Amino acid sequence: MFIAMNRFAVKPEYEEVFVTLWKSRDTFMDGVRGFNSFNLLRGPEGDGKVVFATHTVWVDERAFREWVKSDAFKKAHQGQRPDPKMFAEPSSLELFETVI
């Protein structure tokens, strides 16, 4: 199993806008080879930010890398330019391979 997580630090006043943006977008992931699940996670709030993470589960790293190069990925990310003032800090991508 392989997990890709994008971490976002959202300013509290933009939390609802951020969540609505994710609820309303089409990820184009259904039917993509190796894709298992997607979650938008809400983490702690403090220091002027609310932490969110997108969490996608894949059968393996190869499936994730193929999706990143796919038309589905391009469709999912076209026109997705949230207002930069929404964020307290830059987003970060973290990739995990299952050990146990």
C-alpha positions in Angstrom: 0.0 0.0 0.0 1.2 3.5 -0.8 -0.2 6.8 0.7 0.1 10.3 -0.7 -0.7 13.2 1.6 -0.8 16.9 0.8 -0.7 19.1 3.9 -2.4 22.5 3.9 -2.2 25.2 6.6 -5.4 27.2 6.1 -6.1 30.5 7.8 -9.2 30.0 10.0 -11.3 32.5 8.2 -10.9 30.5 5.0 -11.7 27.1 6.5 -15.2 26.9 5.1 -14.1 28.1 1.6 -11.3 25.5 1.6 -13.7 22.6 2.6 -16.3 23.8 0.0 -13.6 23.8 -2.7 -12.8 20.2 -2.0 -16.4 19.1 -1.7 -17.3 20.6 -5.0 -14.4 19.4 -7.1 -14.2 16.3 -9.2 -11.1 14.3 -8.5 -11.5 12.1 -11.6 -10.0 9.2 -9.5 -12.8 6.7 -9.8 -11.7 3.9 -12.1 -8.0 4.9 -12.0 -5.8 1.8 -11.8 -4.5 1.2 -8.3 -6.6 3.9 -6.5 -8.3 2.8 -3.3 -9.6 5.8 -1.4 -9.5 9.6 -0.8 -10.1 11.5 2.4 -9.9 15.2 3.3 -8.7 15.3 6.9 -9.0 18.2 9.4 -6.3 18.4 11.9 -5.5 20.8 14.7 -6.2 24.5 14.8 -3.8 26.9 16.4 -1.1 29.5 15.7 -3.3 31.2 13.1 -4.0 28.1 11.0 -6.1 25.0 10.6 -4.2 22.0 9.3 -5.8 19.9 6.6 -4.5 16.9 4.7 -5.6 15.1 1.6 -5.0 11.4 2.0 -5.0 9.1 -1.0 -4.4 5.4 -0.7 -2.9 3.4 -3.7 -2.1 -0.2 -4.2 1.6 0.8 -4.8 3.8 3.7 -5.6 3.7 2.9 -9.3 0.0 3.4 -9.5 0.3 6.8 -7.8 3.1 7.9 -10.2 1.1 6.7 -13.2 -1.9 8.8 -12.0 0.3 11.9 -11.6 1.2 11.5 -15.3 -2.4 10.8 -16.4 -5.2 12.8 -18.1 -7.3 12.2 -15.0 -4.7 14.1 -12.9 -4.6 17.0 -15.4 -8.4 17.2 -15.4 -8.5 17.1 -11.6 -6.0 19.9 -11.2 -7.0 22.2 -14.1 -8.3 25.5 -13.0 -7.7 24.6 -9.3 -5.9 27.7 -8.2 -7.2 28.6 -4.8 -6.5 32.2 -3.6 -3.0 32.1 -2.1 -4.1 34.4 0.8 -6.2 31.4 2.0 -3.0 29.7 3.3 -0.9 30.4 6.3 2.1 28.6 4.8 2.9 26.6 1.6 1.4 23.2 1.1 3.6 20.1 1.3 3.4 16.7 -0.3 4.4 13.6 1.8 4.6 10.1 0.4 4.5 6.9 2.5 5.1 3.3 1.8 3.5 0.8 4.1 6.1 -1.0 6.3 3.8 -3.1 8.4 
